[in-house]
């Protein structure tokens, strides 16, 4: 299915997180990380999300101030 949508038969990501944060473990964490960063597309199983089609992502605080860099 992914190959039909992307013309790429395999997509591999060895770690999915932002520096200082733990690796994402849930679809909600993946979506939050996706929306906070410069990624354009998020693929979760057979669901392809384009950032340009997502509603505005708003948070009460700036997550970058809450995460200490290593």
N, C-alpha and C positions, 0 to 999 in steps of 0.2 A: 504494500500500500504506500509506504513512504517513497519508494522509488517512483511510483506514478506521479506523486505530488511534487517531488523535488528533483527528480532525475538523479538521485543519489541513493544507492541501495542500502547504505549503512550510515548511521550517524552516531558518533561516539563522543562522549564528553566524560573525561576522567574525573573531574570534580566540578561541581556546580555550586558555587558560592562566591561571595564577595570577600575580599581580604579582611580577615579579622572575624568573620562570621563562620559558624559551623556549616558543613555541607548540607544542602537542602535534603529533607527526608520525606516531605509530603507535597502533594500538588499545590496546596496553598502557599507553602514556603517557596516553591518553584515560581509560582505566579508573582509573589511579592518581589522576589529577587529579579525576575524578568522586568517588572514594571519600574523598579528602582534603577536599573542600569541602562546601558545603551544598546542592549540586544534588540533586534528587530522582530525575531520570530521565536516562539516557544512551541516545541512539539512534546505533547504528553500522550503517549500511546498513539491512538489514531486521531487525536485532536491537534490541529495546527492553529496556533493563535498568532495573529499579526498585531504588533503593537499599535499600528495605525488604526486598527479597528476596535481597540479596547477603550472603555470609558476612562476618563481622567482618573489617575490614581492619586489620592490625597491621604496624607498622614498628618497627625498632630505635631510631630516632632521631626527633626532632621535625623534620620537613622545614622548618618555618617558621624554625628557627634556622640552617639551612644556606643559605637564600636571602637575600641582601642586598637590601633594598628600594632602588629607585632614587629 
